[in-house]
Amino acid sequence: MPAWSPPRAAGLPVVPVPGASSITALVSAAGVAGEDSGFVFAGFLPTKAVERQQAIERLALEPRAVVLLEAPHRIAAVADAIAVLGEREVTVGRELTKQFEEIATVACHALPAWVAGSPQRLRGEFALVLHPLAQVADDREPLRVLRLLLAELPVKTAVRLAAEITGAPRNGLYQAALELRRDTPEEAED
């Protein structure tokens, strides 16, 4: 007997049954409901750009799925901010459980283009699910990868590669790289 596969993984569409919570509806449609680690509800991101970017950098290292809510007048700015997460998948739900419901899963870097793809996508209430980090075993993994790369490469190259490998944000990795370089004594020159 073949092993059971979730419908979303098999390429079948998953549509939530209308209910009282857009959060549970989107988590189920995103296909992350059965993950062993569960999910984190982060709510609305800060309104100020700098604070929002800092919040995204912290959430980028969260290995579990992260649920966000957003208003239509801020969705474009949030999509731009989330784009720094690169290939990490995000499922966006617009007008969940309503007549004009729309659900899509894209890479974070493609979210701004998805939002800009239709004027209707700037309307309605939004819920977003950042999918769990697939490659990160724990919160220390991006730093472990960064340390290994810094041993052989310049900071800029090491940060770029660590971000691509782990899905962690470059800004946070760059700050960590500077701290690692500052804390690591230089080898004595011959």
PADREN-598994 format. One line per 8 residues: number of its first residue (from 1); their letters; for each residue x negated, y negated, z of N, C-alpha, C. Coordinates in steps of 0.1 Angstrom, whole numbers, always signed. Layout:
# PADREN-598994
NUM> A> X:Y:Z:X:Y:Z:X:Y:Z | ...;
This chain:
# PADREN-598994
1> MPAWSPPR> -8:+12:+0:+0:+0:+0:-9:-12:+0 | -7:-22:-9:-15:-34:-10:-13:-43:+3 | -24:-50:+6:-23:-59:+18:-14:-70:+15 | -7:-75:+26:+2:-86:+25:-6:-99:+23 | -1:-107:+14:-7:-120:+11:+3:-131:+13 | +0:-142:+20:+9:-153:+21:+14:-158:+8 | +27:-162:+7:+32:-167:-6:+24:-178:-13 | +19:-188:-5:+12:-199:-10:-1:-194:-16;
9> AAGLPVVP> -8:-185:-9:-21:-179:-14:-19:-172:-27 | -7:-166:-29:-4:-159:-41:+1:-168:-52 | +1:-181:-50:+5:-190:-61:+19:-193:-62 | +27:-188:-52:+42:-190:-52:+45:-204:-45 | +55:-211:-50:+59:-223:-43:+65:-220:-29 | +61:-229:-19:+67:-228:-6:+75:-241:-3 | +87:-239:+0:+96:-251:+3:+102:-249:+17 | +100:-260:+25:+105:-259:+39:+121:-260:+39;
17> VPGASSIT> +126:-253:+49:+141:-254:+51:+143:-267:+59 | +152:-276:+55:+154:-288:+63:+156:-285:+78 | +150:-294:+86:+152:-293:+100:+149:-306:+107 | +147:-305:+120:+146:-318:+127:+132:-324:+127 | +122:-316:+122:+109:-321:+123:+101:-320:+110 | +97:-332:+105:+89:-332:+93:+75:-325:+95 | +71:-326:+107:+58:-320:+111:+58:-305:+108 | +67:-298:+114:+68:-283:+113:+71:-279:+98;
25> ALVSAAGV> +80:-287:+92:+83:-285:+78:+70:-285:+69 | +62:-296:+71:+50:-297:+62:+39:-287:+66 | +38:-284:+79:+28:-274:+83:+31:-261:+77 | +44:-257:+76:+48:-244:+70:+46:-245:+55 | +49:-256:+49:+47:-257:+34:+33:-257:+30 | +24:-263:+39:+10:-264:+36:+3:-251:+37 | +9:-241:+43:+3:-228:+44:-7:-227:+56 | -7:-236:+65:-16:-235:+76:-10:-231:+89;
33> AGEDSGFV> +3:-227:+88:+11:-224:+100:+6:-211:+107 | +1:-202:+99:-4:-189:+104:-18:-189:+109 | -25:-200:+108:-39:-201:+112:-41:-198:+126 | -51:-190:+130:-53:-186:+144:-55:-198:+153 | -61:-209:+148:-64:-220:+157:-53:-231:+159 | -42:-229:+152:-31:-239:+153:-35:-252:+146 | -29:-263:+151:-31:-276:+144:-31:-287:+155 | -37:-298:+151:-37:-310:+160:-28:-320:+154;
41> FAGFLPTK> -20:-326:+163:-11:-337:+159:-18:-350:+162 | -22:-358:+152:-29:-371:+154:-19:-383:+153 | -8:-381:+147:+2:-392:+146:-2:-402:+136 | +0:-415:+139:-3:-425:+130:-18:-430:+132 | -25:-432:+121:-38:-437:+122:-38:-452:+126 | -49:-458:+131:-49:-472:+134:-46:-481:+122 | -41:-493:+124:-38:-501:+113:-50:-509:+108 | -60:-512:+117:-72:-519:+112:-81:-509:+105;
49> AVERQQAI> -87:-514:+94:-95:-506:+85:-107:-499:+93 | -114:-507:+101:-126:-502:+107:-122:-491:+118 | -112:-494:+125:-107:-484:+135:-101:-471:+128 | -95:-473:+117:-89:-462:+109:-101:-453:+104 | -111:-459:+99:-123:-452:+94:-129:-444:+105 | -131:-450:+117:-137:-443:+128:-128:-431:+132 | -115:-433:+132:-106:-422:+136:-107:-410:+125 | -109:-414:+113:-110:-403:+102:-123:-396:+104;
57> ERLALEPR> -134:-403:+108:-147:-397:+110:-146:-387:+121 | -139:-390:+132:-137:-381:+143:-129:-369:+139 | -118:-372:+131:-109:-361:+127:-116:-352:+117 | -126:-357:+109:-133:-349:+99:-140:-337:+105 | -144:-339:+118:-152:-328:+124:-142:-318:+131 | -129:-321:+132:-120:-312:+138:-118:-300:+129 | -121:-288:+134:-120:-276:+125:-106:-271:+123 | -96:-275:+131:-83:-271:+129:-75:-281:+119;
65> AVVLLEAP> -64:-277:+115:-56:-285:+107:-52:-298:+115 | -50:-309:+108:-47:-322:+115:-35:-327:+108 | -24:-330:+116:-12:-336:+111:-12:-351:+114 | -9:-358:+103:-8:-373:+104:+6:-378:+99 | +10:-389:+104:+22:-395:+98:+18:-409:+93 | +26:-413:+83:+22:-426:+77:+34:-433:+71 | +34:-447:+72:+45:-455:+66:+42:-458:+52 | +52:-461:+44:+50:-463:+29:+41:-475:+26;
73> HRIAAVAD> +42:-486:+34:+34:-498:+31:+19:-496:+34 | +15:-484:+41:+1:-482:+44:-4:-469:+38 | +4:-462:+30:-1:-449:+25:-12:-451:+15 | -13:-461:+7:-24:-463:-2:-37:-465:+5 | -36:-473:+16:-49:-476:+23:-53:-464:+31 | -44:-456:+36:-48:-443:+43:-53:-433:+33 | -47:-433:+21:-53:-423:+11:-67:-427:+7 | -70:-440:+5:-83:-445:+2:-93:-441:+14;
81> AIAVLGER> -88:-442:+26:-97:-439:+37:-100:-424:+39 | -90:-416:+36:-91:-402:+37:-100:-396:+26 | -101:-403:+15:-108:-399:+3:-123:-395:+7 | -128:-401:+17:-142:-398:+21:-144:-384:+25 | -133:-377:+28:-134:-363:+32:-137:-353:+21 | -138:-359:+9:-142:-351:-3:-133:-339:-7 | -138:-327:-7:-131:-315:-12:-122:-309:-2 | -122:-314:+11:-112:-309:+21:-98:-311:+15;
89> EVTVGREL> -90:-301:+16:-76:-302:+11:-67:-309:+21 | -58:-316:+15:-47:-323:+23:-34:-320:+16 | -24:-317:+24:-11:-316:+18:-3:-328:+23 | +3:-335:+13:+11:-347:+16:+25:-344:+13 | +34:-348:+22:+48:-346:+21:+55:-360:+22 | +63:-363:+12:+70:-375:+11:+85:-373:+11 | +92:-380:+20:+106:-379:+21:+110:-364:+24 | +103:-358:+33:+106:-344:+36:+120:-342:+41;
97> TKQFEEIA> +126:-331:+36:+140:-327:+39:+150:-336:+34 | +147:-345:+24:+156:-354:+18:+157:-351:+3 | +166:-359:-3:+169:-356:-17:+156:-357:-26 | +148:-367:-23:+136:-369:-32:+123:-364:-26 | +124:-353:-19:+113:-347:-13:+102:-344:-23 | +90:-346:-19:+78:-343:-28:+67:-337:-19 | +61:-326:-23:+50:-320:-15:+39:-317:-25 | +27:-321:-22:+16:-317:-31:+4:-315:-22;
105> TVACHALP> -5:-306:-27:-18:-303:-20:-29:-307:-30 | -37:-315:-26:-49:-320:-34:-61:-321:-25 | -73:-322:-32:-85:-325:-24:-84:-340:-19 | -90:-342:-8:-89:-356:-2:-94:-367:-11 | -104:-364:-19:-109:-374:-28:-99:-377:-39 | -90:-368:-42:-80:-370:-52:-67:-377:-47 | -66:-378:-34:-53:-384:-28:-50:-398:-33 | -60:-407:-34:-56:-421:-39:-50:-420:-53;
113> AWVAGSPQ> -55:-411:-62:-50:-410:-75:-36:-404:-75 | -34:-395:-66:-20:-389:-65:-10:-399:-61 | -14:-407:-51:-5:-418:-46:-2:-428:-57 | -12:-431:-64:-11:-441:-75:-4:-436:-87 | -2:-422:-88:+3:-416:-100:+18:-419:-103 | +25:-424:-93:+39:-428:-96:+43:-439:-86 | +51:-449:-91:+56:-459:-82:+64:-454:-71 | +71:-443:-73:+79:-436:-63:+71:-431:-51;
121> RLRGEFAL> +59:-429:-53:+50:-423:-42:+46:-434:-32 | +50:-446:-34:+48:-457:-25:+60:-459:-16 | +70:-450:-17:+82:-452:-10:+84:-439:-1 | +92:-442:+10:+96:-431:+19:+86:-429:+30 | +90:-419:+38:+82:-416:+50:+72:-405:+46 | +60:-405:+52:+49:-396:+48:+45:-388:+60 | +42:-375:+57:+34:-367:+67:+23:-360:+59 | +12:-359:+65:+0:-353:+58:-6:-343:+67;
129> VLHPLAQV> -11:-332:+61:-18:-322:+68:-32:-320:+62 | -42:-324:+70:-56:-321:+66:-58:-306:+69 | -61:-299:+59:-63:-284:+61:-75:-281:+70 | -75:-270:+76:-87:-266:+85:-100:-266:+77 | -111:-269:+83:-124:-268:+77:-127:-253:+74 | -129:-250:+62:-131:-236:+58:-145:-232:+61 | -155:-241:+60:-169:-237:+61:-175:-239:+74 | -168:-246:+83:-174:-249:+96:-169:-239:+107;
137> ADDREPLR> -179:-233:+113:-176:-223:+123:-172:-230:+136 | -178:-241:+139:-175:-248:+151:-179:-263:+149 | -177:-271:+159:-180:-286:+158:-195:-288:+156 | -204:-279:+160:-218:-282:+159:-223:-278:+145 | -216:-272:+137:-220:-267:+124:-226:-278:+115 | -219:-290:+113:-224:-301:+105:-238:-305:+110 | -239:-306:+123:-252:-311:+128:-263:-300:+126 | -260:-288:+127:-269:-277:+125:-274:-278:+110;
145> VLRLLLAE> -265:-279:+101:-269:-280:+87:-277:-293:+84 | -273:-304:+90:-281:-316:+89:-295:-315:+94 | -297:-309:+106:-310:-307:+111:-319:-299:+102 | -313:-288:+96:-321:-280:+87:-325:-287:+74 | -316:-295:+69:-319:-303:+57:-329:-314:+60 | -328:-321:+72:-337:-331:+75:-351:-327:+77 | -353:-314:+80:-366:-308:+81:-374:-308:+68 | -366:-308:+57:-372:-307:+44:-370:-318:+34;
153> LPVKTAVR> -360:-327:+37:-356:-337:+28:-355:-351:+34 | -355:-361:+25:-353:-375:+31:-338:-376:+36 | -337:-386:+45:-324:-388:+52:-312:-389:+42 | -313:-397:+32:-302:-399:+23:-298:-386:+16 | -307:-379:+11:-305:-366:+5:-299:-356:+14 | -305:-355:+26:-300:-346:+36:-285:-348:+40 | -282:-361:+42:-269:-365:+46:-259:-361:+34 | -262:-365:+22:-254:-362:+11:-251:-347:+10;
161> LAAEITGA> -261:-339:+11:-260:-324:+10:-252:-319:+22 | -255:-323:+34:-247:-319:+45:-233:-322:+44 | -229:-334:+39:-215:-337:+37:-208:-328:+27 | -216:-325:+16:-210:-316:+6:-208:-302:+11 | -218:-297:+19:-217:-284:+24:-207:-282:+35 | -206:-291:+44:-197:-290:+56:-183:-297:+54 | -182:-306:+45:-170:-314:+44:-169:-325:+55 | -180:-327:+63:-180:-337:+73:-182:-351:+66;
169> PRNGLYQA> -178:-362:+72:-179:-375:+65:-194:-380:+65 | -198:-386:+55:-212:-391:+53:-216:-401:+64 | -207:-410:+67:-210:-421:+76:-214:-415:+90 | -206:-405:+95:-209:-399:+107:-222:-391:+107 | -224:-384:+96:-237:-376:+94:-249:-385:+93 | -247:-397:+87:-258:-406:+85:-262:-412:+99 | -252:-415:+107:-255:-420:+121:-262:-409:+129 | -257:-396:+128:-264:-385:+135:-278:-383:+130;
177> ALELRRDT> -280:-385:+117:-294:-383:+111:-303:-394:+117 | -299:-406:+118:-307:-417:+124:-310:-413:+138 | -301:-409:+145:-303:-405:+160:-313:-393:+160 | -311:-383:+152:-320:-372:+152:-335:-376:+149 | -336:-385:+139:-349:-390:+135:-356:-398:+146 | -347:-406:+153:-352:-414:+164:-356:-406:+176 | -349:-395:+178:-352:-386:+190:-363:-376:+187 | -366:-374:+175:-376:-364:+171:-390:-371:+170;
185> PEEAED> -399:-367:+178:-413:-373:+177:-419:-370:+163 | -426:-380:+158:-432:-378:+145:-444:-369:+147 | -447:-361:+137:-459:-352:+138:-472:-360:+137 | -481:-357:+144:-494:-365:+144:-500:-363:+130 | -505:-374:+124:-511:-373:+111:-526:-369:+113 | -531:-361:+103:-545:-357:+104:-554:-367:+99;
